[in-house]
Amino acid sequence: MLRSQTYLGTLFFLVLFSVSGRAWAEVAPLFHVETGASTLLTDRYNDKFDFGFHVNARLGLRVAGPLSVQISSTNMWFPVEGEDFGTLNTVQGGLRIWHRLNGGEGRIGGPYVDANAGVGFTGDLLRFVFDFAVGWDFTVTRWLGLGPSFRYLHIVQSEDANVPDDGYFLVFGLG
C-alpha cells in the first residue's frame, strides 16, 4: 500500500509543481471528505457482508475551469456475522468536475461528477479498482464542499482468484 501511495503522491506533486507561476494564481486546492453507507451488489459477497460504512478523503487541484485532478484514499468496513470486519482500502487518482452555480459566489455550490482508478487492498490481496460518482457540493469555503454523494465502486478480480467474481459496490454518503 505504501508503494501505491508514494506513486500517487509523487504524481500529484509533479502536477502541482508543473504549473507555471502565472497559472498558479488560477489553480485552487480542493479538499473533500466523504462518509456514509456502503453495500455490495455482487450476490456472492452480499450474502456474506452486511451494509458497511466508509470514509474517504480526496485532495485535488483545480486546473481548468471546473476541472480538477485529485488523489484519494478510501477506507471501507463491512460487518460479517461471527468474524472480523471485511475491509477495503483504496488509493486512487482521478478527475473531478465541480460546476459551481452563481459564478462560484455564495453557498449554493453545485453538482459534481468524478472518476477515479487505482489499487484496492482487501485483506492481503491487491486489486485494480475504479469508481464513478455524482453529487452536489454546497460551498463551505472556497476550497471545501459538503453535500450528498452517490458512488459506484468496482473491484476487478483476477481470473485465478479463489473467488473470481468482481466486487460491485454502491456507496451513499455525505461529503
C-alpha positions in Angstrom: 0.0 0.0 0.0 2.8 2.4 0.8 4.3 2.0 -2.6 1.0 2.9 -4.3 0.5 5.9 -2.0 4.1 7.0 -2.9 3.4 6.8 -6.6 0.1 8.7 -6.4 1.7 11.3 -4.1 4.6 11.8 -6.5 2.2 12.1 -9.4 0.1 14.7 -7.5 3.2 16.8 -6.6 4.5 16.6 -10.2 1.3 18.1 -11.4 1.3 20.6 -8.6 4.8 21.9 -9.3 4.5 21.7 -13.1 2.0 24.6 -13.0 3.8 27.9 -14.1 3.9 30.8 -11.6 1.5 32.8 -13.6 -1.0 30.0 -13.8 -0.6 29.2 -10.1 -3.0 32.0 -9.2 -5.7 30.2 -11.2 -5.1 26.8 -9.5 -7.1 26.2 -6.4 -6.7 23.4 -4.0 -9.8 21.4 -3.1 -10.4 19.0 -0.2 -13.3 16.6 0.0 -14.2 14.2 2.8 -17.0 11.7 2.4 -18.6 9.3 4.8 -21.7 7.1 4.7 -23.1 3.7 4.0 -21.9 1.1 1.5 -23.4 -2.1 0.1 -22.2 -4.8 -2.1 -24.2 -5.7 -5.2 -22.4 -8.9 -6.1 -24.6 -11.8 -4.8 -21.7 -13.9 -3.5 -20.3 -11.1 -1.4 -23.7 -9.6 -0.5 -24.7 -12.9 1.1 -21.6 -12.7 3.4 -21.2 -9.0 4.2 -23.7 -6.7 5.7 -24.2 -3.0 5.0 -20.9 -1.2 5.6 -19.6 2.2 6.2 -16.8 4.2 4.7 -14.6 7.3 5.0 -12.6 8.8 2.1 -10.6 11.9 1.6 -9.8 13.5 -1.7 -7.2 16.2 -2.3 -7.4 17.9 -5.6 -6.1 20.9 -7.7 -8.5 22.9 -9.8 -6.6 23.1 -13.1 -9.0 24.5 -15.7 -12.5 25.9 -15.1 -14.5 23.3 -13.1 -11.9 20.5 -13.8 -9.6 19.3 -11.0 -7.1 16.4 -10.7 -7.3 14.5 -7.4 -5.8 11.8 -5.3 -7.9 9.9 -2.8 -7.8 7.3 -0.1 -10.9 5.3 0.9 -11.4 3.0 3.9 -14.5 0.7 4.0 -15.6 -1.7 6.7 -18.3 -4.4 6.3 -19.6 -6.4 9.3 -19.5 -10.2 9.0 -21.5 -12.3 11.4 -19.2 -14.1 13.8 -16.0 -12.8 12.1 -13.8 -9.7 11.9 -15.0 -6.8 9.7 -14.3 -7.2 6.0 -12.2 -4.2 4.7 -11.4 -2.4 1.6 -8.7 0.3 1.4 -8.1 2.1 -1.8 -5.6 4.6 -3.2 -6.7 6.3 -6.4 -6.1 9.2 -8.8 -8.7 10.8 -10.9 -10.6 13.8 -12.2 -13.5 15.8 -10.8 -15.7 18.3 -12.5 -17.5 20.6 -10.0 -19.7 23.2 -11.6 -20.4 25.9 -9.1 -23.6 27.8 -9.7 -23.8 31.6 -9.4 -20.3 32.0 -10.7 -18.9 30.3 -7.6 -20.4 33.0 -5.3 -22.4 32.1 -2.3 -23.0 28.8 -0.5 -25.3 27.0 -3.1 -22.3 25.2 -4.6 -23.3 22.9 -7.5 -23.2 19.4 -9.0 -20.1 17.3 -9.5 -19.0 14.2 -11.2 -15.8 12.4 -10.7 -14.0 9.3 -11.9 -11.0 7.6 -10.2 -8.8 4.5 -10.7 -6.1 2.9 -8.6 -5.5 0.0 -6.3 -7.6 -1.6 -3.6 -6.5 -3.8 -0.7 -8.9 -6.4 0.6 -7.1 -8.1 3.4 -3.7 -9.1 1.9 -5.0 -9.0 -1.7 -4.1 -6.2 -4.1 -6.7 -5.5 -6.8 -7.4 -2.8 -9.5 -10.3 -0.6 -8.5 -12.2 2.2 -10.2 -15.2 4.4 -9.2 -17.6 7.0 -10.6 -19.6 9.4 -8.5 -22.3 12.1 -8.8 -23.2 14.5 -6.1 -23.8 18.1 -5.0 -21.3 20.1 -3.0 -22.5 23.1 -1.1 -19.7 25.6 -0.7 -18.4 25.7 2.9 -15.3 27.6 2.0 -13.5 28.4 -1.3 -11.7 25.0 -1.1 -14.2 22.9 0.8 -17.6 21.5 -0.3 -20.2 19.5 1.6 -23.2 17.6 0.3 -24.8 14.3 -0.8 -23.0 11.8 -3.0 -23.7 8.6 -4.8 -20.8 6.4 -5.9 -20.3 3.2 -7.8 -17.1 1.3 -7.0 -15.8 -1.8 -8.8 -13.1 -4.2 -7.7 -11.6 -6.2 -10.6 -10.7 -9.8 -9.5 -8.1 -11.8 -11.3 -9.2 -14.9 -13.2 -7.1 -17.2 -11.0 -8.5 -15.8 -7.7 -10.2 -18.2 -5.3 -13.4 -16.2 -5.8 -13.2 -14.8 -9.3 -16.3 -12.6 -9.1 -15.7 -8.9 -9.4 -17.0 -6.8 -6.5 -19.6 -4.1 -7.2 -20.4 -1.5 -4.6 -23.0 1.2 -4.2 -21.8 4.0 -1.8 -24.1 6.6 -0.4 -22.6 9.4 1.5 -22.3 12.9 2.7 -19.2 14.6 1.7 
